[in-house]
Amino acid sequence: MESISVFEIIKVGIGPSSSHTMGPWNAAEMFLSEIRRNHQISEVAEVYVEFFGSLAKTGIGHGTDIAGMLGLSGENFKKIDTDKIDAKIAEIKNSGKLILGAEKEIPFIYGKHLVLNMQESLDFHPNGMIFKAVFNNGEILEKDYYSVGGGFVATQEDNSIESHCIRTPYPCHKGEDISKYCEKLGVQRLSDLVYINEEAWRTKEETRSEALYIWQQIKECIYKGVNKEGVLPGGLNVTRRAADFNRKLLGEDVIYKNIDEWFAAVKNSPKNFNQITRWISCFALAVNEENASFGRIITAPTNGASGVIPAVLMYSQTFTEFNSEEDIIRFILVAGEIGTLFKKNATISAAMGGCQAEIGVSSAMAAAGLTEISGGTPAQVLMAAEIAMEHHLGLTCDPIGGLVQIPCIERNSMGAMKAITACHIALESDPSKARVSLDDVIKSMWETALDMNSKYKETSEGGLAVAVNVAEC
């Protein structure tokens, strides 16, 4: 089994969905690379892309079609100016042309060259897609890809989550591996073990730098979210709420000019229970409102669950004593490591496992990170992750209108609160007396995922998605 860096689980992304937006976008870039392997972009006459299963059924709401077009255009979601996405897509649709790989203009008719096939699914995975290039000489290149959660893309030939195999000094594929190596090395903090293993990819200083970069992106995303008002795109007419939360919690007389002044104002705001819990919800709402509007966010481990870890980490930085740079780094390292266990042994794809695979996993990750910096032992960290997931088992994915808005946005607030509660319970508990291990709950989660009816797996064909009569936008 391959090792996964924590920064493959917690990374820069773009909304609204990691599996339905980032995955197809990555697949489109991979297909461009496949073309360039033995041909020139200039040799391509036409390109076709067909999305199947869950990708098609919630494709419009998740921006799957947009991701496919922008990816084929050679745009990168880490660099694109998100404010210009609508204009770029309008140009492609109106002109009937696409600049493939930013090199050659080719005909591209929406509905012909890009199809959302809601009637069929590919056998390998619910999030399947087929790209096809027709060359000037009549030759055809066809490739199928599968978005397996968190932006990861696989093929039938290579179901790998990494482009090459990395083996860490102390491979941790299960919770019991973490316990074993922590004891073997005599480390008192789980993050010390993660530091060691991350050196398989980068130096310790580079690891620290990457974690702090992630934190800066989190702060910027929350700051943008609490300063934007209006209605989210997609047709559900969901009103942004984070800005109103922020204004009421700070008070109308508080004025700030930049992110640092805002952050200081939050830290200096009243610290009673009601205020703090409202702030946690505000932080989560801010991120997921950005995610719902094609904003740049931190995928952790998915976009639909991208508000949980930011909300809990921001809570620790603003309202607890565990607020140093080192705390930020150790939180992210441990949270990411827990995410790898779910990725390896279950799933982080709602199309495979329902929302338990997204909000449930992110809550477990956040609970572990908070327990780590709060002084918890490795055993208590694992216990916190187990508790958080235990109380998300069976959570369905049933987005109304196929949009990552209802119930997704509020679920991030709930996931954050459960993570904090799980941390507090674990810190006051003796893990040796626990009857359920983290490995047990991951196994149970996967079994639940396999048993779950497909209509509750990001298809918008069950639950809230059909209880509320809204046509897909």
N, C-alpha and C positions, 0 to 999 in steps of 0.2 A: 504494500500500500504506500502510495506517495505521500510525502509530507507537504503541508500547505503553510505558507507564510501567513501570519496574522494580517498582513497588509493585502492579501488576496480576499480576505473576508471583510475587512474594514478599509474602504478605499473611496476615492473621489468618483462620483457618478452623476447622472442627470436623470431627472424625473420624466415620467411618473412611475416607471416600473423597471426593476433590474432585469427580470426575466423576459418582460414583454417589450421593453424599450432598449436597454443596454445590450441585452443578449442579441437581438436581431441586428443592432447597430454593429456590434463586434463581428457577427457572422458576415455582414456585408463587407466589412473591412478584410476579413479573412478570405472572402471570395475574390476580392480585388487582388490580394496577394497570390491566390491560386491562379488567376489569369496571368499575372506578371511572371509566374514561375517559368512558363514555357512560351509565352506570347507577349505582344505589346498591346497596351490599351488601345492604340491607334488601329489595331486589327479587328476590334470588336464592332459589329454592325448593330446588334441589339442585345439587351439584357432583360431577363424575366425573373421575377421572384414571386413565389406562391407560399402563403402562410397557411398552416393547417391547425386544426384542433383549438386548443385554448388560445393560441396566438391569434387565430382568426376571429373567434367568438367575442373576445374582448379587445380586439386589435385597435379599433378606432378610439375607444376610451383610454387605452394605454399608449397610444401613439406608436404602435408597431409599424404602421405604414410609413409614418414620418421618419422613424428610425431607419427603416430600410432604404428610403430615398436619400436621406442625408448620408448614410454610410456608403452607399454606392457613389455618391457625389464626392467622396474623399474627405468629408468633414469628420472631425474627431470630437466626441462629446466632452472631452476634458478641456478642449480649447475653444470650441465654438462660442460665439457671442449669443447667449440664449435669448436675448431680446430680438434677434434677427431671424429666429427659426421660422416664425409664421410667414415672413416675407419670402424666405428661400423656398418654402414649400409652395406658396402661392405662385411663384415664378415657374416652378416645375409643372404644376398642374395647368396653369394658364397657357404656357408656351408649348406644352406637349413635348418638352425636351429636357434632357438631363446631361450634365457634364460629368461623364463617367471618370471617377478617380481624379477629378479636377483637371483632366487632360483632354478628353474628346467629347464633343457634343453628339448625343445620339437621340433618336426618337424615344419618347417615354410617355405612353398614354396610360393614365391611371385607370385601372379596371381591366386593362389588357396586359400591360407589362408588369403590373402589380395586382395580385389577386388575393383576396381574403376568402379562403375556402372553408366555409363553416360546416360543410357536410361531411368532410373526411378528416381523418387523423392518421398520422404516420405511426406505425407500430412501435418504433423505438422509444418515443417519448411524446407526451401531449403537446409539447412546445416545439413542433417540427416545422421546417421550412426548406424549400428547394430553390436554389439559384441556378439560372441557366444563362450562358453566354453563347450567342451565335456570332461566329466570325465571318469576315468578308468572303472567305473561301468556302463557306458552307459548313465548316467544322463546328461541332457543338461541345461545350464543356458544361457538365451538369454536376452539381454538388448539393448534398443534403446536410443540414446542420440542425442541432437541437439545443435550445436554450434551457439549461438544466438548473437555473436558479442563481441569484447573486451576480448575474452578468456572465457567468461561466458558459462556454459553448463547447459542445462535444459533437463528434461525428460517430457513425456506426463503426467505422474502422478504428477510431481512436477516441475512446470514452475517457480521455484523460483530462484532468482539470489544470494540468500544467503543460507547458510546451516542452519541458524536459524534466526528467526525474531528479528530484532533490531528496537526499536522505540526511536527516539531521542526526547529530551525535546521540541524542536520546529521543527517538521517535515516540511521539505520544498520539496514538490512534484511538485510545479509550481513556476514560477517567482513571481506570486502574493503572494505566501506564504512568499517568501524572503522579499518582500516589507513590508508585514504585520508585520512580526516578528522584522525586523530592526526598524520599527516605534514603536512597542510595547515595545521593550527593550531599545530604545533610543540610539542604537549603530550607530555610524557615518561611520563605515567600515563594509562591508559585511563579511570580514574575521573574525571579532569578533564573529559573529553569527555562522560561521562554526566551529571556535574554540570550542564554547560551545557544539554544536551538536556532534563533534568528540569525546567528552568525554564519549559518549555512548559506544565507543570501546576501548579507551585508555586515559591515562592522557595527559594533555596539553604538558608536557615535551616529552612524547613519540610521540605525534603528531609532535612536532617540529623536533625531531630526525629523524622521518620517512621522513619528507619533505626534510631535509638536505641530507639524504641518497639518495633520489631520485635525488636531484641536483648533487650529486657526481657521480652517475651513468650516468647522462646526460653528464656531463663534460667528463667522461672517454669515453663514446661512440663517442662524437664529436671528441675527440683527436685521437682515433683509426681511425676514418673515414678520417681525414685530413692527416693521415700519411700512408695510404695504396693506392697503385696504382695497375693498372692492369685491367683485364676484369672481370665483374661480372659473376657468374655461371648461367647456365640455357640454354645457346645456342643462346641467342640474340646478344651476343658479345657487350654488352653495356660497354663502358669504364668508369671507375671511374673518376670523375672530381673534387671532393672536394680537393684532394691533390694538383692538379694543381692550383686551386683557391687559396688555402692557401699559396702556394709558391709565387705566383705572388703578392698577397696582402701584404704579409710580406716583400717581397724583398729577393733576392737571398743571401744577405749578413747576414740575420738574422739567428742565430743559437740558438737552444734550445735543452736541454737534457731531459726534463721531462714535464709533464703536467702543472706544476706551471709556469715554464719558458715560455712555449708556451702561456698560458693564459695572462701572463704579457705582452708578446710581442703583442698580439692582442689588449689589452687595450691601449698600447702605439702607435699603428699604426695610420695613418692619419684618421681624423674623418670628412672628407667631405662626402656629400650625396652619391656620386657614390661609394665610398669605403665602406660605411656602408651598402648600399643595396647589394653590392656584398658579404660582409661578411654574411649577413642574408641568402642569397642563399647558401653560402658555408656551414654554420652550418646545414641547412636543408638537403642538399645533402649528407653531411658526415654521418648523422644519417641513412638516407634511403638507402645509399649504404651499410652500415653495416647491416641493416635490410634485404636487398636483398641477403646477403651472409650468412644467418643463424647466424648473430651476436647477442649479447645480447644488447637489447635496452630497452627503457621505452615505454610501451604501453600507449598511451595517445590520445584518448581513445582506439585506435586500433593500430596495427603495420603498416598498410598501411599509416596511418596518424601520425606516431610517430615522424616525424621531425618538425612539426609545433610548438608545445609548446617548445621543446628544442631550436629552432632557435630564438623564440621571447624572451624566458627567458635569453638566452645567450646574445642577443642584449641588453636587459635591464641591464645586469651585466657588459657588456664591454663598452657600448656607452651612457649610461644615468646616471643620478645622483641617480636613484632608484636601488642601487646595494648592499644593506646591506643583512645580513643573514635574518633579519626580512622580508625584501622585497621578498626574495626567498620563504620563508614559506608562506607568505600571497598570493603571486602569485599562488603557487601550490594549496593552499586550495580553493581559489575562482575558479580557472580553473576547479578543480575536481568537485566542487559543481555544476557548470553549466553543466558539463558532465552528472551528475546524472539526471538532468531534461530531457535531450534528451533520456537517457536510459529508464526512466520511462514512458515517454509520446510519444515516437516515436521509434527510433531504432538507434543503432550504428553499425549495420551490413550492409555492402555493398550488401550482398546477399538478404537483405530485402528492402533496400532503395537506392541503388546506392552509388556513391562516396560522395554525399551530406551528407550521414550518417557517413562518416569517415573524409574526409578533411573539410567538412562544419562544423561538430561538433567540430573538433579540433581547427579550426580557431575561432569559437565562444568562446571556452574555453580560448584560448590564448588572445583574445581581452579583455575578462573579467578580466583575471589575470593582464594584463598590465595596464588596466584602474584602477584597484584596487590600485596597488602600485604607480600609477602616481597621486594619490590624488582624484580619482573620487568618487562620492557618490554612494551608492548602486543603485540608479536609473540610473546613468550613466553607471555603470558596466553592468547592465541588458541591457541597450540600446546598448552598444558596442557589446555584444553577439548577439543581434538581428540583428544589421547591418551586422556583419560578416556572419551570416547564410543566411540572406536575399539575399546576393550576391553569394551564392553557391547553391541556390535552383535549383533542376533539374539536378545537376551534375551527370553524369552517371559513372558507373564502367565498364570499357571495356579494361582490361589489355591485351596487346599483348602477345600471347603465354601463357597466364595464369600466367605470372610472375609479381611480384610486382615491376616492373621496368619502363615500358613505358605504360602510362604517369605518373605513381604513384610518382616516385622520384621527378620530376619537380613540380608536383602539390603541394608538401609540401612547396616548396619555395613560390609558389603563395599564398598558404593558409596563410603562415606567413606574407607576405606583406599585404594581405587583413586584417589580424588581427590588425596589427599596424595602418593601415589606419582607421579601424573601431574605434579603441581606440581614435585616434586623433579627429575624427568627434564627438564622444560621449562627449569628454572632452570640446568641444567648443559648445555643444548643451544644450538646456533645455529639459530634458526628458518629462516634463509635456506637451509639445507640439507635442510629437511623435504620429503618427497616427497608428503605428504598435507596439505591445508589443512583448516581447520575447515569451510569451505563444502563441500569434497569429502565430508567425513564426514557432514555433515547430509544431503546429497543421497543418499549411500549408505544412511543410516538410513531415509530416506523410501522408497527403492526396496525395502529389506528389509521395511519395514512393509507395503507394497503386495503383496509376494510371500508374506508370512507367512499360513499357514493360519488361518482365523478361530477355530478351536478353541483357539489359543494367544493370543487377544486378549480376555482378561478374561471368558470365558464359563464357566469351570470345566468345560469339556468335553474337555480334553486335558492332557497332561503330568502333573505331580504331582497335579492335581485329580482325575484318574481312577486314577492309579497307587495312591493311598491311598484305600481304599474307605470314604469318609465321606459320608453323606447330607447334602445342603445343610441348614444349620441355620436 
